[in-house]
Amino acid sequence: MNDQAKAKYSYRDTGLTPHMEDYVEAIFMLSATNKVVRVKDIARKLNIKMPSVSAALARLKEMELIDYEKYGYVELTERGNELADRVLKRHNCLIDFFANVLQVDSVNAEGEACRVEHDLQPYTCAKIHKFLDFYKAEESAGSEWVARLKKALK
């Protein structure tokens, strides 16, 4: 699969609501740093009350995206991991665009990515990815327009 096909595949629609995407992304990120993921960890990360998390987890379990028993640990299934990986790639692509191209500070770039990541079409995310690849190549080559852009955005 070439880079363009990979980008298109990476950004295709997950079929989840924005809230469900936030949950699988949070579980994915928490599992990367914690031995186990608990309801309270997800609630803290998303700044949501535990009963709301429990209700969402029940739905994710019905969708076969997580393995979870009440009061137990939360684990993404293989399909859950795949969807979370797609959401996180979209999120990171947007952070990269905001921080490196538009020169938005990292805290605001993270916040902006969270706000827009669910509303962009996969096609648009793939185009941003292509632009980032082009921009980075031009930046590495010392392109004058990249320097002018950075100066204009200061």
C-alpha positions, 0 to 999 in steps of 0.5 A: 500500500503506498503512502496516499492509500495508507493516509486515505485508509487511516482517516476513513470514517470510524462510524462512531459518534464523536463521544464514542471516539473520545472514549476509545481514544482515551482508553487507547491512550490510557492503556499505553501508559497504565498497566490497567484502565479503570472507569475512574481513569477514563472519567478523570481523563475526559472530565466526565462523571463515572456513571456516564463513563459506565453507560458509554462503556456498556455501549462500547461493549455492545459494539464489541469494541471493548472487553469490560465487566462491571467494576473490572478493567477496560480493554480495547478489542482488536477492532477497538484498537483499530478504530482508536488508532485511526482517531489518534492518527487524525488527532495527531495529524491535526496537532502537527498541522496546528503546531508546526504549520500554523505555529499554534502553541502546543496547549492550544494545538491540542485543544483545537485538534480535540475540537475539530477532529470529529467534524472533518471528513476523512478526505479532508484529513487525508489532504491535510496529511498530504500537505504536511508531507509536502510542507515538511519536505519543503522545510527540509529543503530550505524552501523560501516560501516556508520561511516566509510563511513562518515569518508571516504567522509570527 
